[in-house]
Amino acid sequence: MNTPLLFIILLTALTGVGGLGLGGGLAVLLRHESPRTASLLLSFTAGLMLCIVSLDMVPEAVEAAPALWMAPLCLLLGFAVTFLLNCWIDKSVHHSDHNHPHVCACGHHDLHTAGIVLAAAVALHNMPVGMAIGTTVAADGVSYAAAIAAATIALHNIPEGMSIAIPLLHDGSKAASAVAVASLSGLPTVIGAVLGYYMGTQAPAALSIALSLAGGAMLYVVFFELLPEAYQQWRSRWAMLFSVVGFALGVLLIFSHAH
């Protein structure tokens, strides 16, 4: 295996799997049984995800799209597909509850679904991120600039890892499972980096479609699962305030990465 390829595999593994796994681990350390704490963490997650979609994924998707209509259409498609999948899951769980009355129909499957959808969306988002690193190394070789960019992305991945793990933990998932799901969502970073290294350039239309679909799925989770569940856990304005704090942190991360 040549040195540049080995470099990008190790670099993106640390960036994707490491950064997201670290975020999942932090979520485990910060979890509590208090409904107020759960509400604040879910609201924070919702605000952070909304910021990432609005100020990072959608602008990048619009810029990469060969036609202006492509990104909004795929954003709506991602939202609609996630909505329909969630309806199907709800129907399946409802049917299971009728067949097995001892199973508690307390709605916790919504948070589990939210965590899995977020993991899938982040994984889809990480593919073009990895491709960007791969194309940079293909063009410039092993460099400090690529390492610094990857380190910045890794920091960006930490709160995303927390966002994946928090709903799973409050759904009752084991700590190891939540961290594993968060970590595995970083694997497409490595795959994307290898593809980007061999391709040399990214296909703009494919990048736009991937980012828009992921963004639509994340918007569904924010508005239909995370925020309603946060309000149900603690009916307070403080919960909504924490969504603004999450959004503000997202702004800081996105624009510090841009600079």
C-alpha positions as CSV (number, residue, x, y, z in Angstrom):
1,M,0.0,0.0,0.0
2,N,1.5,3.4,-1.0
3,T,2.2,6.0,1.7
4,P,-0.4,8.7,0.6
5,L,-3.2,6.1,0.6
6,L,-2.2,4.7,4.0
7,F,-2.1,8.3,5.3
8,I,-5.6,9.2,4.2
9,I,-7.0,5.9,5.6
10,L,-5.5,6.5,9.0
11,L,-6.3,10.2,8.9
12,T,-10.0,9.7,8.0
13,A,-10.4,6.8,10.4
14,L,-9.3,9.1,13.2
15,T,-11.4,12.0,11.8
16,G,-14.6,10.0,11.2
17,V,-14.7,7.0,13.5
18,G,-12.6,8.6,16.2
19,G,-14.3,12.0,16.3
20,L,-17.9,10.5,16.3
21,G,-16.9,7.8,18.8
22,L,-15.5,10.4,21.1
23,G,-18.7,12.3,20.9
24,G,-20.7,9.2,21.7
25,G,-18.4,8.6,24.7
26,L,-19.0,12.1,26.0
27,A,-22.8,11.6,25.7
28,V,-22.4,8.5,27.9
29,L,-20.5,10.5,30.5
30,L,-23.1,13.3,30.5
31,R,-26.2,11.2,30.6
32,H,-28.5,11.4,33.6
33,E,-31.9,9.9,34.5
34,S,-33.5,13.3,35.1
35,P,-36.2,14.2,32.6
36,R,-35.0,17.8,32.7
37,T,-31.5,16.8,31.7
38,A,-32.9,14.6,29.0
39,S,-35.0,17.5,27.7
40,L,-32.0,19.9,27.7
41,L,-29.8,17.4,25.9
42,L,-32.4,16.6,23.2
43,S,-33.1,20.3,22.6
44,F,-29.4,21.0,22.4
45,T,-29.1,18.2,19.8
46,A,-32.0,19.5,17.8
47,G,-30.5,23.0,17.6
48,L,-27.1,21.7,16.6
49,M,-28.5,19.5,13.9
50,L,-30.7,22.3,12.6
51,C,-27.6,24.6,12.3
52,I,-25.5,21.9,10.5
53,V,-28.3,21.4,8.0
54,S,-29.1,25.1,7.5
55,L,-25.6,26.6,7.4
56,D,-23.4,23.7,6.2
57,M,-25.2,20.9,4.3
58,V,-27.8,22.9,2.3
59,P,-25.5,25.7,1.2
60,E,-22.9,23.1,0.1
61,A,-25.6,21.1,-1.7
62,V,-26.9,24.2,-3.6
63,E,-23.4,25.2,-4.6
64,A,-22.6,21.7,-5.9
65,A,-25.9,21.2,-7.7
66,P,-25.9,21.6,-11.5
67,A,-29.4,23.1,-11.3
68,L,-30.9,25.3,-8.6
69,W,-34.0,23.1,-8.2
70,M,-32.0,19.9,-7.5
71,A,-31.0,20.6,-3.9
72,P,-34.5,21.8,-2.6
73,L,-36.2,18.8,-4.4
74,C,-33.8,16.3,-2.9
75,L,-34.2,18.0,0.5
76,L,-38.0,17.5,0.4
77,L,-37.5,13.9,-0.9
78,G,-35.2,13.1,2.0
79,F,-37.8,14.5,4.4
80,A,-40.6,12.6,2.8
81,V,-38.8,9.3,2.7
82,T,-37.9,9.6,6.4
83,F,-41.5,10.5,7.2
84,L,-42.9,7.5,5.4
85,L,-40.3,5.2,6.9
86,N,-41.2,6.5,10.4
87,C,-44.9,5.9,9.7
88,W,-44.2,2.4,8.6
89,I,-42.1,1.8,11.8
90,D,-44.9,3.3,14.0
91,K,-47.5,1.0,12.3
92,S,-45.3,-2.0,12.8
93,V,-44.7,-1.2,16.5
94,H,-48.4,-0.5,17.0
95,H,-49.2,-3.9,15.4
96,S,-46.6,-5.6,17.6
97,D,-48.0,-4.0,20.8
98,H,-51.5,-5.4,19.9
99,N,-50.0,-8.9,19.4
100,H,-47.9,-8.7,22.6
101,P,-49.8,-6.7,25.3
102,H,-47.0,-7.0,27.8
103,V,-44.8,-4.8,25.6
104,C,-44.9,-1.1,26.7
105,A,-46.1,1.2,24.0
106,C,-44.5,4.3,25.6
107,G,-43.2,5.8,22.5
108,H,-39.5,5.2,23.2
109,H,-39.1,3.7,19.7
110,D,-39.3,7.3,18.4
111,L,-36.0,8.2,20.0
112,H,-34.4,5.0,18.9
113,T,-35.5,5.8,15.3
114,A,-34.2,9.3,15.7
115,G,-30.8,8.0,16.7
116,I,-30.6,5.6,13.8
117,V,-31.8,8.1,11.3
118,L,-29.3,10.7,12.5
119,A,-26.5,8.1,12.3
120,A,-27.5,7.3,8.7
121,A,-27.7,10.9,7.8
122,V,-24.3,11.7,9.3
123,A,-22.9,8.7,7.6
124,L,-24.2,9.9,4.2
125,H,-22.9,13.4,5.0
126,N,-19.4,12.0,5.9
127,M,-18.9,10.3,2.5
128,P,-18.3,13.6,0.6
129,V,-16.3,14.9,3.5
130,G,-13.9,11.9,3.1
131,M,-13.8,12.4,-0.6
132,A,-12.7,16.0,-0.1
133,I,-9.8,14.8,2.0
134,G,-8.9,12.1,-0.5
135,T,-8.9,14.5,-3.4
136,T,-6.7,17.0,-1.5
137,V,-4.1,14.3,-0.8
138,A,-4.3,13.1,-4.4
139,A,-3.5,16.6,-5.6
140,D,-1.0,17.8,-2.9
141,G,0.3,14.5,-1.4
142,V,0.9,14.0,2.3
143,S,0.8,17.5,3.9
144,Y,0.3,19.3,7.2
145,A,-2.6,21.2,5.6
146,A,-4.6,18.0,5.1
147,A,-3.8,16.9,8.7
148,I,-5.0,20.2,10.1
149,A,-8.2,20.1,8.0
150,A,-8.9,16.6,9.2
151,A,-8.3,17.6,12.8
152,T,-10.8,20.4,12.5
153,I,-13.4,18.0,10.9
154,A,-12.8,15.6,13.8
155,L,-13.7,18.4,16.3
156,H,-16.8,19.1,14.2
157,N,-17.7,15.4,14.5
158,I,-17.6,15.3,18.3
159,P,-21.0,17.1,18.8
160,E,-22.5,15.1,15.9
161,G,-21.4,11.9,17.7
162,M,-23.2,13.2,20.8
163,S,-26.3,13.9,18.8
164,I,-26.4,10.3,17.6
165,A,-25.8,8.8,21.0
166,I,-28.1,10.9,23.1
167,P,-31.4,9.7,21.6
168,L,-30.2,6.1,21.7
169,L,-29.2,6.4,25.4
170,H,-32.5,7.9,26.4
171,D,-34.3,5.2,24.5
172,G,-32.6,2.7,26.8
173,S,-29.8,1.5,24.6
174,K,-26.6,0.3,26.3
175,A,-23.7,2.7,26.4
176,A,-21.5,0.4,24.2
177,S,-24.2,0.1,21.6
178,A,-24.8,3.9,21.4
179,V,-21.0,4.6,21.1
180,A,-20.7,1.8,18.5
181,V,-23.5,3.3,16.3
182,A,-21.9,6.8,16.6
183,S,-18.5,5.4,15.6
184,L,-19.7,3.3,12.7
185,S,-21.4,6.3,11.2
186,G,-17.9,7.6,10.6
187,L,-16.8,4.7,8.4
188,P,-18.1,6.4,5.2
189,T,-15.4,9.1,5.8
190,V,-12.7,6.4,5.1
191,I,-14.6,5.0,2.1
192,G,-15.1,8.4,0.7
193,A,-11.5,9.3,1.1
194,V,-10.3,6.2,-0.8
195,L,-12.8,6.9,-3.6
196,G,-11.7,10.6,-3.7
197,Y,-8.1,9.6,-3.8
198,Y,-8.6,7.4,-6.9
199,M,-11.2,9.5,-8.6
200,G,-9.3,12.7,-8.1
201,T,-12.5,14.8,-8.4
202,Q,-15.9,14.7,-7.0
203,A,-19.1,14.4,-9.0
204,P,-21.0,17.6,-8.1
205,A,-24.5,16.2,-8.8
206,A,-23.9,13.2,-6.6
207,L,-22.5,15.4,-3.8
208,S,-25.6,17.7,-4.0
209,I,-28.0,14.7,-3.9
210,A,-26.3,13.0,-1.0
211,L,-26.1,16.2,1.1
212,S,-29.7,17.2,0.4
213,L,-31.2,13.8,1.1
214,A,-29.3,13.6,4.4
215,G,-30.4,17.2,5.3
216,G,-34.0,16.4,4.7
217,A,-33.8,13.3,6.9
218,M,-32.2,15.3,9.7
219,L,-34.9,18.1,9.5
220,Y,-37.6,15.4,10.0
221,V,-35.8,14.1,13.1
222,V,-35.3,17.7,14.5
223,F,-38.9,18.9,14.1
224,F,-40.9,15.6,14.5
225,E,-38.9,13.7,17.1
226,L,-36.3,15.5,19.0
227,L,-38.1,18.8,19.8
228,P,-41.5,17.2,20.6
229,E,-39.8,14.6,22.9
230,A,-37.8,17.3,24.6
231,Y,-40.9,19.3,25.3
232,Q,-42.7,16.2,26.6
233,Q,-39.8,15.4,29.0
234,W,-39.9,19.0,30.5
235,R,-42.4,21.6,29.5
236,S,-40.2,24.6,30.0
237,R,-38.8,27.5,28.0
238,W,-35.3,26.5,29.2
239,A,-35.5,23.4,26.9
240,M,-36.1,25.7,23.9
241,L,-33.3,28.0,25.0
242,F,-30.9,25.0,24.9
243,S,-31.8,24.4,21.2
244,V,-30.6,28.0,20.5
245,V,-27.4,27.2,22.4
246,G,-26.9,24.1,20.2
247,F,-27.5,26.2,17.1
248,A,-25.0,28.8,18.3
249,L,-22.4,26.1,18.9
250,G,-23.0,24.8,15.4
251,V,-22.4,28.3,14.0
252,L,-19.1,28.5,15.9
253,L,-18.0,25.1,14.6
254,I,-19.0,25.7,11.0
255,F,-17.4,29.1,10.6
256,S,-14.3,28.3,12.6
257,H,-13.8,25.3,10.2
258,A,-14.4,27.7,7.2
259,H,-11.6,30.0,8.4
